[in-house]
């Protein structure tokens, strides 16, 4: 397909087998959806920023990854494109669902990954199958965004009675069904083509992340101060 990264080496990928109820389920493993260098500016989890309360959420439902405009966004797993288009809040984006089930809380679940705030020229279409490392979009700042970056999300899903009916397993968790992608990222592995390293050792805290936390604390302090002086 157009834009496909060439000759990716998958020799280091291993499926993790988790026994449950006499069966072996594979644990989902994800590759980071950007080539390095990459920086996570906001992690998954609770936040006091007003925007999340306005959206009816407890906090941030994915990983925000700083990225210059136009940087290729790569599929983090094999799967099928189930959405490619524009959302009012998230801007342009792509959603990819796994083709097989994986273990989640002792059950078999499909998973979908979400790639938001992309440029409008999305190179994949709904129904298309993609492989790890295929280019599925280009980073930008579309939707509710304050700067160029990729929002990377993960949601477990199960299928309804019909093949076109799908439900988020954690829809009522306060994150619109999203769960933290970080534990599913392959750490200390390399996924390479002839020219670039795709996955390096995972960086837990970056300067940008600490700066984002400082800004969030400052915003809370200002908000508390304004409430006090209005009393």
Secondary structure, 3 states (H helix, E strand, C coil): CCCECCCCCCCCCCCEEEEECCEEEEECCECCCCCCCCEEEECCEECCCHHHHHCCCCEECCEEEECCCCCEEECCCCEEEEEEEEECCCEEEEEEECCCCEEECCEEEEEEEEEEEECCCCCCCCCCEECCCEEEEEEECCCCCCCCEEEEEEEEEEECCCCCCEEECCCCCCCCCCECCHHHECCCCCCECCCCECCCCCCCCCHHHHHHHHHHHHHHHHHHHHHHHHC
